């Protein structure tokens, strides 16, 4: 097809109107016949239609045809003998394809300019060498050639040049320069790339060597994005809405309780806290307005770990007293140099600093005069001591993971706990 056969953009398609004029039926045989200039029986169907320019009757011609090695298309052409307005466009005769398609053609010879091209409304046309793009839905669909696409782009740019020259002369000059570059492409003085990207999958670039492979043409099929589905008007399945989970990390929850000292009504505050480089813990604090009693307790936010944890810190500087510390209710504390040991569950769970935990013996070590080792041994693996060098290793602190003894498992109530195959041991209920 010659380049001047390119489709020019125009107003919306004409609307068919009742008429006494007979419409010529398609030629006998198959409904969609392969496109051919030598097929004299392949004639368009003519329908008298309303002109959307002068609102008088014109003529619409419909041609149902098939592009070789592609698919069926409908070519429609309208012309009005009263006002001279005409409009031509193509539509795919099939459905939107399951995948989008991208044609990448390297134009090397003048013969490549004569390749047939089907470009639908939804296709984007690009020429990377000129940084040039024709966006989707900015032009009507066209059955044309590579040269016809370029000519159509030139015509579109030249259309408003007189107005630009009057109002924005500098912009008009740059567009004139760009038009010259587009026209030079038709001479194929050097190779360039034409990309037609159509998410509907209904565009086409001819392979003159079909069914053999075309080394100049790369065809890529791809899955559409959600945005492309919406652009094509497809009813994409909305992602299943998950119920919003309440974010407890930034909220302090309150619930009513009784004071453990005077049994008066009191309030307990609870908050979920993420400790860096460790895990989530639950901090609970109770304040009694009646007797002034205050308590705070820390619960691990996770399960019992597979291995116990022994954390050994060599206290060498007063700054070590400011390290954050989480002592679970299952953790014991040792200071070998002082022959001091605090058994598990004596103080319950605490989230504090090292100084806070050692307030009873700080007279000996706060000034740093005595360098001691502080050992936290938690068979449940739910205690923590801040590493001030994190994420690097702390040269003064050692964290050991160990396998619990039978006695430690007994204290934690794990020996008699059945976690696997317990369903088979259940007696049937009657």
C-alpha positions in Angstrom: 0.0 0.0 0.0 1.3 3.4 -0.9 2.3 5.9 1.8 -0.4 8.3 0.8 -2.9 5.7 1.9 -2.3 6.5 5.5 -5.3 7.3 7.6 -5.8 10.9 8.7 -7.4 11.7 12.1 -10.8 13.2 12.1 -14.1 13.5 14.1 -15.9 10.5 15.4 -17.2 7.9 12.9 -20.4 8.7 11.1 -23.6 7.3 12.5 -25.7 5.0 10.3 -29.1 6.4 9.4 -32.2 4.8 7.9 -32.2 5.1 4.1 -34.0 3.7 1.1 -30.7 3.3 -0.7 -29.9 -0.4 -1.1 -26.6 -1.6 0.5 -24.3 -3.8 -1.5 -23.7 -7.1 0.2 -20.3 -8.6 0.5 -19.1 -10.8 -2.3 -20.0 -14.4 -2.1 -17.6 -16.8 -0.4 -15.9 -16.4 2.9 -16.8 -13.3 5.0 -13.2 -12.3 5.6 -11.1 -12.6 2.4 -7.4 -12.2 2.3 -6.5 -8.6 1.3 -5.4 -8.5 -2.4 -5.4 -5.9 -5.1 -6.1 -8.6 -7.7 -9.3 -9.9 -6.1 -12.0 -8.1 -8.1 -14.8 -9.9 -6.2 -13.6 -8.3 -2.9 -15.8 -5.2 -2.7 -16.8 -3.1 0.3 -20.3 -2.9 1.7 -21.9 0.6 1.3 -24.2 2.1 3.9 -25.7 5.5 3.8 -24.8 7.3 7.0 -25.1 10.6 8.8 -22.2 13.0 8.4 -21.1 14.3 11.8 -19.7 17.5 10.1 -22.7 18.8 8.2 -25.3 16.5 9.5 -26.4 15.4 6.0 -26.2 11.9 4.6 -22.9 10.6 3.3 -21.6 7.1 2.5 -19.8 4.6 4.8 -17.9 1.7 3.1 -17.0 -1.3 5.2 -14.4 -3.9 4.0 -14.0 -7.1 5.9 -10.6 -8.5 5.1 -7.8 -10.6 6.4 -4.1 -9.7 6.7 -1.9 -12.6 5.6 -0.2 -14.3 8.6 -2.2 -12.0 10.9 -5.9 -11.9 11.5 -9.2 -10.4 10.4 -9.8 -6.6 10.4 -12.6 -4.2 9.4 -11.7 -1.2 7.3 -14.3 1.6 7.4 -14.3 4.7 5.2 -16.8 7.5 5.3 -17.1 10.3 2.8 -19.6 13.1 2.4 -20.3 14.6 -1.0 -22.0 17.6 0.5 -19.2 19.0 2.6 -16.3 16.9 1.4 -15.4 15.5 4.9 -14.0 12.0 5.0 -12.7 9.7 7.6 -11.0 6.3 7.5 -10.1 3.9 10.3 -9.6 0.2 11.1 -10.9 -2.0 13.8 -9.9 -5.5 14.8 -12.6 -8.0 14.0 -11.6 -10.2 16.9 -11.4 -9.7 20.6 -8.6 -8.2 22.7 -5.8 -10.7 22.8 -4.6 -12.5 25.9 -1.3 -10.7 25.8 0.1 -7.5 24.5 2.5 -7.4 21.6 5.6 -5.3 20.8 7.0 -5.1 17.2 10.6 -3.9 17.0 11.6 -3.3 13.3 15.1 -2.3 12.2 14.5 -0.3 9.0 17.6 -0.8 6.8 16.4 -0.5 3.2 13.8 1.5 1.2 11.9 -1.8 0.8 11.3 -1.8 4.5 9.4 1.4 4.2 6.7 -0.5 2.1 5.9 -3.1 4.9 2.2 -3.2 5.7 1.4 -2.0 9.2 -1.8 -2.3 11.2 -1.8 0.2 14.1 -4.7 0.1 16.5 -5.9 3.0 18.6 -4.3 1.5 21.7 -0.8 1.2 20.1 2.1 3.4 21.0 4.6 4.2 18.2 8.2 5.1 19.0 11.4 5.9 17.0 14.2 5.9 19.7 16.8 7.5 17.5 14.8 10.7 17.3 13.3 10.3 20.8 9.9 10.5 19.1 6.7 8.9 20.4 3.0 8.8 19.3 1.1 8.0 22.5 -1.8 5.5 22.6 -5.3 6.7 21.8 -3.9 9.9 20.2 -4.7 8.7 16.7 -7.3 6.5 15.1 -6.3 3.0 14.0 -4.7 2.7 10.6 -3.9 0.2 7.8 -0.9 1.7 6.2 2.9 1.2 5.7 6.0 2.2 7.6 6.3 5.2 5.2 2.7 6.0 5.8 3.1 6.1 9.5 6.0 8.6 9.2 4.0 10.7 6.6 1.0 10.7 9.0 3.3 12.0 11.9 4.7 14.7 9.6 1.2 15.8 8.7 0.1 15.9 12.3 3.1 18.1 13.2 2.6 20.4 10.2 -1.1 20.9 10.9 -0.7 23.6 13.6 2.6 25.1 12.4 1.0 28.4 11.0 -0.5 29.1 14.4 2.7 28.3 16.2 4.7 30.6 13.9 2.4 33.4 14.7 2.4 32.8 18.5 5.5 30.8 19.4 8.0 31.2 16.7 10.9 29.6 18.6 8.9 26.4 19.2 7.7 26.4 15.5 11.3 26.5 14.4 12.3 23.5 16.5 9.3 21.6 15.2 10.3 22.5 11.6 13.8 21.1 12.3 12.2 17.9 13.7 9.9 17.5 10.7 13.0 17.6 8.4 14.6 14.8 10.4 11.3 12.7 10.1 11.3 13.3 6.3 14.9 12.2 6.1 14.0 8.9 7.6 12.1 8.0 4.4 15.4 8.0 2.4 16.8 5.4 4.8 20.2 7.0 4.7 21.0 5.2 7.9 19.2 2.4 9.8 16.6 3.4 12.4 14.2 1.5 14.7 10.4 1.6 14.7 8.7 0.2 17.7 4.9 -0.5 17.9 3.8 -1.4 21.3 0.1 -2.5 21.6 -1.3 -3.9 24.9 -4.4 -5.1 23.1 -2.2 -7.4 20.9 -4.0 -6.4 17.7 -1.4 -4.4 15.9 0.8 -5.9 13.2 4.0 -5.3 11.2 4.4 -7.3 8.0 7.1 -10.0 7.6 7.7 -10.0 3.8 9.6 -13.3 4.2 6.8 -15.2 6.0 6.6 -17.9 7.0 10.4 -17.7 7.2 12.0 -15.7 10.0 12.6 -12.0 9.6 16.0 -11.0 10.9 14.9 -7.3 11.0 11.8 -7.8 13.0 11.5 -8.9 16.7 8.0 -9.8 18.0 7.6 -9.8 21.8 4.4 -10.9 23.6 4.0 -9.8 27.2 1.5 -9.8 30.0 -0.4 -6.6 30.5 0.0 -4.5 33.6 -3.0 -3.5 35.7 -2.8 0.0 34.3 -2.9 -1.3 30.7 -5.9 -3.5 31.5 -7.7 -0.4 32.8 -6.7 1.6 29.8 -8.3 -1.0 27.5 -11.5 -1.0 29.6 -11.0 -4.5 30.7 -12.7 -5.6 34.0 -9.5 -6.6 35.8 -10.2 -8.6 38.9 -9.8 -6.4 41.8 -7.3 -7.7 44.3 -9.0 -9.4 47.2 -9.3 -6.9 50.0 -7.8 -8.1 53.2 -9.2 -6.9 56.4 -7.0 -4.2 57.8 -4.9 -5.4 60.6 -4.9 -3.1 63.6 -1.4 -1.7 64.0 -0.7 -1.9 67.7 2.9 -0.6 67.5 1.8 3.0 67.7 -1.0 2.6 70.2 -1.2 2.3 73.9 -4.0 0.0 74.9 -5.7 0.4 78.2 -7.9 -2.1 80.2 -9.3 -2.2 83.7 -7.8 -4.4 86.4 -7.4 -4.4 90.2 -4.3 -3.2 92.1 -2.2 -6.2 93.4 -1.6 -4.3 96.6 -4.9 -2.8 97.7 -7.3 -4.5 95.2 -8.8 -1.1 94.2 -9.8 -0.6 90.6 -6.8 0.4 88.5 -5.8 0.7 84.8 -3.1 -1.2 83.0 -1.4 0.2 80.0 -0.1 -2.1 77.3 2.1 -1.4 74.3 3.8 -3.5 71.6 7.4 -2.5 71.1 9.9 -3.6 68.4 13.4 -3.9 69.9 16.0 -3.3 67.2 18.0 -6.3 66.2 15.8 -8.5 68.4 12.0 -9.1 68.4 8.7 -7.6 69.5 7.9 -7.4 73.2 4.8 -6.4 75.2 5.2 -3.8 77.9 2.5 -3.7 80.6 2.4 -1.0 83.3 -0.1 -0.6 86.2 -0.6 2.6 88.2 -2.9 2.6 91.2 -4.3 6.0 92.1 -5.6 4.7 95.4 -2.4 3.5 97.0 0.2 4.8 94.5 1.5 1.3 93.8 3.2 1.0 90.4 4.3 -2.1 88.5 5.7 -2.8 85.1 6.2 -6.1 83.4 7.5 -7.3 80.0 6.2 -10.2 78.1 7.9 -11.7 75.1 5.9 -11.2 71.9 7.1 -14.6 70.5 7.2 -18.2 71.4 9.9 -20.1 73.3 13.0 -20.2 71.1 14.4 -23.5 69.9 17.7 -22.7 71.8 18.5 -21.0 75.0 20.5 -17.8 75.1 23.5 -16.9 77.3 24.6 -13.2 77.0 27.9 -12.3 78.6 28.9 -8.6 78.8 32.2 -7.4 80.0 31.5 -4.1 81.8 34.5 -1.9 81.2 33.0 1.7 81.1 30.3 3.6 82.9 28.6 4.1 79.5 27.7 0.4 79.5 25.1 1.2 82.2 22.9 2.9 79.6 22.5 -0.2 77.4 18.9 -1.2 76.8 18.1 -4.5 78.5 15.2 -7.0 78.3 15.1 -9.6 81.0 12.3 -12.1 80.5 10.7 -13.9 83.5 12.7 -17.0 82.7 16.1 -15.3 82.7 18.6 -15.6 85.6 21.4 -13.0 86.1 25.0 -13.6 87.3 27.9 -11.4 88.2 30.8 -13.9 88.8 33.2 -11.4 90.3 30.7 -10.6 93.1 29.4 -14.2 93.4 26.0 -12.7 92.7 23.2 -14.7 91.2 19.6 -13.7 90.6 17.3 -16.6 89.9 14.7 -16.7 87.2 11.3 -15.2 87.9 12.6 -13.3 90.9 12.0 -9.9 89.4 9.7 -11.0 86.6 10.1 -9.6 83.1 11.8 -6.1 82.8 12.6 -3.8 80.0 15.0 -1.3 81.4 18.7 -0.3 81.2 21.6 -2.2 82.8 21.9 0.5 85.4 18.2 0.1 86.2 18.6 -3.7 86.8 21.7 -3.2 88.9 20.4 -0.4 91.1 20.9 -2.6 94.3 24.6 -3.0 93.7 25.5 0.2 91.8 27.6 1.5 94.6 30.2 -1.1 93.6 30.3 -0.7 89.9 28.7 2.7 88.7 31.9 4.6 88.9 33.6 1.9 86.8 36.1 1.1 89.6 35.3 -2.6 89.4 35.2 -4.2 86.0 32.9 -7.2 86.1 31.0 -9.6 83.9 27.3 -9.4 83.6 25.7 -12.7 82.5 22.1 -13.2 81.5 21.1 -16.8 81.1 17.6 -17.4 79.6 16.8 -21.0 78.6 13.7 -19.7 76.8 15.8 -17.5 74.6 13.7 -14.4 75.1 16.1 -12.0 76.8 18.1 -9.3 75.2 21.0 -6.9 75.9 21.7 -4.0 73.6 24.7 -4.3 71.2 25.9 -0.7 70.9 28.0 -1.6 67.9 25.0 -3.2 66.0 24.9 -4.5 63.3 28.7 -5.2 63.9 29.8 -7.5 66.7 30.3 -6.1 70.2 33.9 -6.9 71.4 32.8 -6.8 75.0 29.7 -9.0 74.6 29.2 -12.6 73.8 25.9 -14.2 72.8 25.7 -18.0 73.0 22.9 -20.2 71.8 22.7 -23.5 73.6 20.6 -26.6 73.8 18.5 -26.8 76.9 19.1 -29.5 79.5 16.3 -31.8 80.7 16.0 -29.9 83.9 15.6 -26.6 82.0 12.9 -28.1 79.8 11.2 -29.4 82.9 11.2 -25.9 84.5 9.7 -24.5 81.3 7.1 -27.2 81.2 8.3 -28.5 77.8 9.1 -32.1 78.6 5.4 -33.1 78.8 4.3 -30.8 76.0 3.3 -32.7 72.9 3.5 -30.6 69.7 3.5 -33.2 67.0 1.1 -36.1 66.3 -1.1 -35.2 69.3 -4.2 -35.6 67.1 -3.7 -39.3 66.9 -3.5 -39.6 70.7 -6.9 -38.0 71.3 -9.6 -40.5 72.4 -12.8 -40.3 70.3 -15.4 -38.3 72.1 -18.9 -39.9 72.4 
